[in-house]
Amino acid sequence: MTWSIPDWKKPWSRHTASSARSITHASLKKACVRRPLSSRSRKWRSPTSSWGSSLKPHIPVQKLNVEFKARLESLDAVRAKLRTLKPREAGTDHQRDTYFEVREGRLKLREGHIENSLIFYRRADQAATRDSHVQLASISNPSELRRVLEAALPIRAVVEKLREIYFVGQTKIHLDRIENHGCFLEVEAPNAADADFFFRFFELDPHALEGRSYSDFATVGR
């Protein structure tokens, strides 16, 4: 069957949510849960081009994403299906995310070959599609900024991952590999309708969206 991006003005059916199952890191044969998506559309306030190098340095961006993260057995099938949409491929990035202790939300410094940024975000820790309020600043000197942040704030976690970065329209899609923790699909959409489309497009088993941040279970030694 041939898939195409739908007319977003058409209403979409919602999917029934189920609660998150516990995750066994030794096995990746778990599916993904989700809750019903909001019917409210939200305006995308960031540039439509990729994060990181395309942003002007030190100019913060504020936006509201509708996101979900799914644990996968393998990236191959999802990657092949995604490429039928002819996405823009930004490349594969080896990223190191350092999370710092803050009073609310999460603050992380991302160091990579493609993306280098300071990101603060607030979202519910639910195994579900959820809103994420993001403030992001692209940076050119992450190692220097990391030293300043380490002097000022306690480190909460350090996460390393290999991330494939894709764009379909204004939706950003990540295919992540984390050593000892498996493979993940992450979708950051500008509105609920787009997120709903990609959940159905990838034909995800409605049993296990991953609600936790990588910082909650994939911390490496530092």
C-alpha positions as CSV (number, residue, x, y, z in Angstrom):
1,M,0.0,0.0,0.0
2,T,1.4,3.5,-0.9
3,W,1.4,6.1,1.9
4,S,1.3,9.8,1.5
5,I,1.1,12.7,3.8
6,P,-2.5,13.4,4.5
7,D,-4.5,16.6,4.2
8,W,-4.1,17.9,7.8
9,K,-7.5,19.6,7.7
10,K,-9.2,16.3,7.7
11,P,-10.2,14.9,11.1
12,W,-8.3,11.9,12.3
13,S,-9.4,9.0,14.5
14,R,-7.8,8.6,17.9
15,H,-6.3,5.6,19.4
16,T,-7.1,4.1,22.8
17,A,-4.2,4.3,25.3
18,S,-3.0,1.7,27.5
19,S,-0.6,2.1,30.4
20,A,3.1,1.7,30.0
21,R,4.6,-1.7,30.6
22,S,7.8,-2.1,32.5
23,I,10.9,-2.3,30.3
24,T,13.4,-5.1,30.4
25,H,16.7,-3.9,29.0
26,A,17.8,-7.4,28.1
27,S,15.0,-7.7,25.6
28,L,13.9,-5.3,23.0
29,K,10.8,-7.3,22.0
30,K,8.3,-4.8,23.6
31,A,5.8,-2.7,21.8
32,C,4.6,0.8,22.2
33,V,1.7,2.4,24.2
34,R,-0.1,5.6,23.5
35,R,-3.0,7.7,24.8
36,P,-5.5,9.5,22.6
37,L,-4.2,12.6,21.0
38,S,-5.5,16.1,21.5
39,S,-7.5,17.4,18.5
40,R,-6.0,20.9,19.1
41,S,-3.5,21.9,16.5
42,R,-0.5,24.0,17.6
43,K,1.5,26.5,15.6
44,W,5.1,25.5,15.0
45,R,7.3,28.5,16.0
46,S,10.8,27.3,15.1
47,P,12.4,27.4,11.7
48,T,11.4,24.6,9.4
49,S,15.0,23.7,8.7
50,S,17.0,21.3,10.8
51,W,18.0,22.0,14.4
52,G,21.7,22.7,15.2
53,S,23.8,24.1,12.5
54,S,20.9,25.9,10.7
55,L,20.0,28.0,13.7
56,K,21.7,31.3,14.3
57,P,24.2,30.9,17.2
58,H,23.0,31.9,20.7
59,I,19.5,32.9,19.6
60,P,17.1,30.8,21.7
61,V,14.1,29.2,20.1
62,Q,10.8,28.4,21.9
63,K,8.3,25.9,20.6
64,L,5.7,23.4,21.5
65,N,6.1,19.9,20.2
66,V,3.8,16.9,20.3
67,E,6.1,13.9,20.8
68,F,6.2,10.2,21.3
69,K,9.1,7.7,21.8
70,A,8.8,4.0,21.0
71,R,11.0,1.1,21.8
72,L,11.8,-1.0,18.7
73,E,13.2,-4.5,18.0
74,S,15.1,-3.1,15.0
75,L,15.5,0.2,13.2
76,D,15.6,-1.5,9.7
77,A,11.9,-1.8,9.1
78,V,11.0,1.6,10.4
79,R,13.9,3.2,8.4
80,A,12.7,1.5,5.2
81,K,9.1,2.6,5.7
82,L,10.2,6.2,6.5
83,R,12.2,6.4,3.3
84,T,9.1,5.8,1.2
85,L,8.1,9.3,2.3
86,K,11.3,10.7,0.8
87,P,12.4,12.5,4.0
88,R,15.2,15.0,4.2
89,E,18.1,13.1,5.8
90,A,20.4,15.3,8.1
91,G,22.8,12.4,8.8
92,T,23.8,10.2,11.7
93,D,25.1,12.0,14.8
94,H,27.0,10.6,17.7
95,Q,25.5,12.6,20.6
96,R,26.5,13.0,24.2
97,D,23.7,14.6,26.3
98,T,24.7,15.9,29.8
99,Y,21.6,16.5,32.0
100,F,21.9,19.0,34.9
101,E,19.9,19.2,38.0
102,V,17.3,22.0,37.9
103,R,14.2,22.7,40.0
104,E,11.7,21.8,37.3
105,G,11.8,20.3,33.8
106,R,15.0,19.1,32.3
107,L,18.1,21.0,31.2
108,K,20.6,19.2,28.9
109,L,23.7,20.1,26.9
110,R,24.0,18.3,23.6
111,E,27.4,17.7,22.0
112,G,27.5,16.1,18.6
113,H,28.9,16.4,15.1
114,I,25.6,17.7,13.7
115,E,23.8,19.2,16.6
116,N,25.3,21.2,19.4
117,S,22.7,22.9,21.6
118,L,21.5,23.8,25.1
119,I,18.0,22.5,25.6
120,F,15.5,23.1,28.4
121,Y,12.1,21.3,28.2
122,R,9.1,20.5,30.3
123,R,6.8,17.5,29.5
124,A,4.9,14.8,31.4
125,D,6.7,11.6,32.2
126,Q,3.9,9.5,30.6
127,A,4.2,6.5,28.3
128,A,2.0,8.4,25.8
129,T,2.0,11.0,23.2
130,R,2.5,14.3,25.1
131,D,3.1,18.0,24.7
132,S,6.7,19.2,25.2
133,H,7.5,22.8,25.9
134,V,11.0,23.4,24.5
135,Q,13.5,26.2,24.7
136,L,16.6,25.6,22.6
137,A,19.8,27.6,21.8
138,S,22.3,26.4,19.2
139,I,25.9,26.8,20.4
140,S,29.3,26.7,18.8
141,N,31.4,25.9,21.9
142,P,29.7,23.1,23.8
143,S,32.8,22.0,25.7
144,E,33.4,25.4,27.1
145,L,29.7,25.8,28.1
146,R,29.8,22.3,29.7
147,R,32.7,23.4,32.0
148,V,30.7,26.5,33.0
149,L,27.5,24.5,33.7
150,E,29.4,21.8,35.6
151,A,30.8,24.5,37.9
152,A,27.4,25.9,38.6
153,L,25.0,22.8,38.6
154,P,25.2,19.2,39.7
155,I,25.2,16.6,36.8
156,R,22.1,14.5,36.8
157,A,22.9,12.0,34.0
158,V,25.0,11.6,30.9
159,V,23.5,9.8,27.9
160,E,25.4,8.7,24.7
161,K,23.5,7.6,21.6
162,L,23.9,7.2,17.8
163,R,21.0,9.2,16.2
164,E,19.8,9.2,12.6
165,I,18.0,12.5,12.0
166,Y,15.2,12.9,9.4
167,F,12.7,15.5,8.5
168,V,9.3,15.1,6.8
169,G,7.7,18.5,6.5
170,Q,7.9,20.1,9.9
171,T,8.2,16.8,11.8
172,K,11.6,15.7,13.1
173,I,12.1,12.0,13.4
174,H,15.0,10.3,15.2
175,L,16.1,6.7,15.0
176,D,18.3,6.1,18.0
177,R,20.6,3.3,19.1
178,I,21.8,3.2,22.7
179,E,24.3,0.7,23.8
180,N,22.9,-1.9,26.2
181,H,19.4,-0.3,25.9
182,G,18.4,-1.0,22.3
183,C,16.7,0.9,19.6
184,F,14.1,3.7,19.7
185,L,12.0,5.8,17.4
186,E,11.3,9.4,18.5
187,V,8.9,11.7,16.7
188,E,8.7,15.4,17.3
189,A,5.7,16.9,15.5
190,P,4.3,20.4,15.3
191,N,0.8,19.3,16.2
192,A,-1.4,16.4,17.3
193,A,-2.6,15.5,13.8
194,D,1.0,15.0,12.5
195,A,1.9,12.9,15.5
196,D,-1.2,10.8,15.0
197,F,-0.3,10.2,11.3
198,F,3.2,9.0,12.1
199,F,2.0,6.7,14.9
200,R,-0.3,5.0,12.4
201,F,2.1,5.2,9.5
202,F,4.7,3.2,11.3
203,E,2.1,0.7,12.4
204,L,3.3,0.7,16.0
205,D,2.0,-1.9,18.4
206,P,-0.2,0.2,20.8
207,H,1.4,-1.3,23.9
208,A,4.5,0.5,24.8
209,L,5.4,4.1,24.2
210,E,8.4,4.9,26.4
211,G,7.5,7.7,28.8
212,R,10.8,8.1,30.5
213,S,13.6,10.4,29.4
214,Y,16.8,8.6,28.3
215,S,18.4,10.2,31.3
216,D,16.2,8.0,33.6
217,F,17.5,4.7,32.4
218,A,20.4,5.0,29.9
219,T,23.1,6.9,31.9
220,V,26.7,6.2,31.2
221,G,29.6,6.6,33.5
222,R,31.2,10.0,33.6
